């Protein structure tokens, strides 16, 4: 699940105060995805059975923050700089997730039947965040991202970022409304076809993933353009209430046709409403530190938690005969461990590398400007 997003927010002054809650909600959603996957890996009842909806929340959030940060620059023709900044933001953690995923794959029984060229192909595609559209590379392999499962959504994030970069300059509000409406109609067809929104993950339904990302992303762009940073503030308890509302959509059980209906309502009504309210909340400095941490850890934990859980699952199997440990302890411990690892990788690797790459890019642009080329 931007993630992630999978996201890049330019914080400054008032904008920082208003987007801080969005950062935190992204962190809550990323942790919910980790809990969802931990339940699958370690057993026990699913605690957040619809946490896959976090991906749709990420896509919507991504449209808002990417447009907020880059729409003006793109209308001025700064497309190359936009693409470079997005690559710098997304790919360092994608590479880490791919390396961790490959470490699991090459040491698993599934790798015994794979040739060196196939393993290399899978590793390169994972590092580039490209979909693998061959089912059954190894038994049970149907995901478009078999090396690191959650990166399937990062592929669609990159896809829609690229599309936005090319169309933003001519993207009038009328065209934006038309794109969002048409995408919603098509996605609604998909939701009722699959009885839910959880498509785009597998080789068999990859085409529907493009629709799944287009509607929320461009709706986010529309929200940013028309509603961002209106002047009023909600209560300081609002971040907690908004997080509870978001988590409730990941928990509420449904069946039959109501599954499609409730998930459609979540992505069309509830998530835009939560985000619009979140953009109007200002917080204290003390709250801000916690919310900022949630935002900072969100993308790293999303990118790396799945292969970490696979390694811990091996430890669970090895120790099961000697120690009986409730699966819920494994779930709690694995999520906590992934958060520690994510924060450490963010501070030691991701943040410094992105800063260095961004500084290199800026110096190159200054050099081009000074030479007149």
C-alpha positions, -999 to 999 in steps of 0.1 A, spaced: 0 0 0 21 62 -10 18 58 5 24 60 -2 27 83 -8 46 79 -16 46 118 -13 66 150 -14 53 180 5 68 215 4 63 229 38 65 266 45 47 289 69 9 284 70 11 255 45 33 235 68 8 239 97 -21 228 75 -4 199 58 11 185 90 -21 166 98 -22 152 63 13 139 69 2 122 101 -29 106 85 -6 92 58 15 77 86 -16 62 103 -27 47 70 8 32 64 9 16 98 -26 2 92 -13 -14 60 16 -29 80 -9 -43 106 -30 -57 78 -1 -75 62 12 -87 97 -21 -104 103 -18 -122 70 18 -133 77 16 -142 114 -20 -155 117 -48 -145 140 -79 -126 131 -76 -97 106 -76 -66 128 -80 -41 99 -95 -62 71 -100 -33 47 -67 -16 52 -60 -20 14 -82 11 11 -52 30 25 -38 28 -11 -67 48 -24 -63 73 4 -26 76 -5 -34 83 -42 -59 110 -32 -34 126 -8 -7 124 -34 -27 144 -59 -32 171 -33 4 174 -21 21 169 -55 -1 196 -71 5 219 -41 42 215 -45 46 215 -83 16 228 -102 29 263 -105 63 251 -116 48 227 -141 27 255 -156 60 275 -160 74 245 -180 97 231 -153 89 195 -163 125 181 -161 130 195 -126 97 180 -115 106 145 -128 140 147 -111 125 157 -78 99 129 -79 126 103 -87 147 116 -58 118 114 -35 106 79 -44 134 58 -56 159 56 -27 133 37 -6 121 16 -36 156 3 -40 159 -6 -3 126 -24 -5 137 -43 -36 170 -53 -19 152 -66 12 127 -84 -10 154 -100 -31 171 -111 1 140 -130 11 134 -144 -24 169 -158 -31 170 -176 3 136 -191 -1 126 -225 -16 108 -207 -44 142 -196 -57 155 -231 -63 135 -234 -95 145 -200 -109 174 -193 -132 199 -167 -125 186 -146 -154 150 -148 -140 163 -137 -105 182 -108 -121 151 -98 -142 130 -98 -110 156 -78 -91 160 -51 -118 123 -47 -123 118 -44 -85 145 -18 -82 130 2 -111 95 -3 -97 83 -18 -129 54 -44 -130 61 -80 -137 33 -92 -159 42 -129 -160 21 -150 -136 35 -181 -120 72 -172 -122 73 -193 -91 43 -212 -75 15 -188 -65 32 -158 -80 4 -136 -94 13 -101 -80 28 -75 -104 53 -69 -76 63 -104 -64 96 -92 -49 81 -65 -26 44 -67 -25 34 -31 -15 55 -17 -44 27 -25 -68 10 7 -58 43 27 -61 43 17 -98 9 33 -102 20 63 -82 50 68 -105 27 63 -135 2 90 -125 30 113 -115 45 111 -150 11 116 -166 5 147 -144 39 161 -153 30 160 -190 -5 173 -188 -4 198 -159 5 228 -181 -27 225 -201 -49 211 -173 -77 236 -169 -102 231 -141 -129 220 -166 -106 194 -180 -97 183 -145 -133 179 -135 -139 159 -167 -109 135 -161 -120 129 -125 -157 123 -135 -149 99 -163 -123 80 -142 -149 78 -114 -175 63 -137 -150 37 -150 -138 29 -115 -173 24 -103 -178 -2 -130 -146 -19 -118 -157 -18 -81 -190 -35 -89 -173 -59 -113 -148 -70 -86 -172 -64 -57 -147 -40 -41 -119 -16 -49 -90 -40 -43 -78 -45 -79 -47 -36 -98 -25 -58 -76 -24 -89 -98 -13 -97 -133 -49 -106 -142 -63 -71 -133 -34 -48 -138 -53 -27 -163 -78 -17 -137 -50 -4 -115 -46 26 -139 -82 36 -133 -79 30 -96 -51 56 -94 -64 82 -119 -96 90 -101 -82 98 -66 -51 114 -78 -67 139 -101 -95 145 -76 -67 154 -52 -53 179 -77 -88 194 -80 -92 196 -42 -58 214 -40 -67 238 -67 -102 248 -54 -102 243 -16 -67 244 -2 -59 265 29 -91 283 35 -89 304 66 -104 287 96 -91 263 122 -106 232 138 -101 220 173 -68 206 184 -85 172 190 -94 170 153 -63 150 142 -73 122 165 -109 122 154 -99 122 117 -75 93 123 -103 74 140 -126 81 110 -100 69 86 -93 37 107 -130 30 109 -131 26 71 -104 0 73 -123 -20 99 -161 -20 92 -170 -55 80 -194 -58 50 -206 -85 27 -223 -89 -6 -232 -58 -26 -225 -37 4 -188 -43 1 -187 -25 -32 -211 3 -20 -192 10 13 -158 10 -4 -171 34 -31 -185 57 -5 -151 56 13 -131 67 -17 -156 92 -31 -170 108 0 -152 99 33 -116 103 22 -120 136 4 -140 149 34 -113 137 59 -86 154 39 -104 186 34 -110 189 71 -74 179 79 -62 208 57 -80 232 80 -64 220 113 -36 238 129 -17 221 158 5 230 187 43 226 185 40 196 208 14 179 186 34 189 156 64 168 166 43 136 169 25 143 136 57 151 118 72 118 130 42 99 116 46 117 83 83 110 81 81 73 89 50 66 66 67 61 33 98 41 46 76 18 67 53 12 37 83 5 14 101 -20 37 76 -37 60 67 -67 38 101 -83 34 109 -76 70 78 -95 80 89 -124 58 122 -126 76 104 -125 110 80 -152 98 110 -175 94 120 -167 129 85 -175 141 86 -209 124 120 -218 138 110 -209 174 74 -223 172 84 -257 186 101 -243 216 81 -212 224 44 -207 221 38 -170 213 5 -156 205 3 -144 169 -8 -110 182 25 -106 199 42 -113 167 20 -88 149 27 -61 175 64 -69 176 68 -70 138 50 -37 133 71 -21 161 103 -35 146 94 -23 111 88 12 125 122 13 142 139 0 110 120 25 89 129 55 111 165 44 112 167 40 74 150 73 70 175 91 92 207 73 82 200 67 45 169 82 29 170 117 42 208 123 37 208 107 2 178 128 -10 194 159 4 226 152 -14 209 144 -47 187 175 -44 218 197 -37 235 182 -67 205 189 -89 203 225 -76 239 232 -82 236 218 -118 207 241 -125 225 271 -110 255 263 -133 232 261 -163 216 294 -155 250 311 -148 264 299 -182 233 308 -200 229 273 -215 
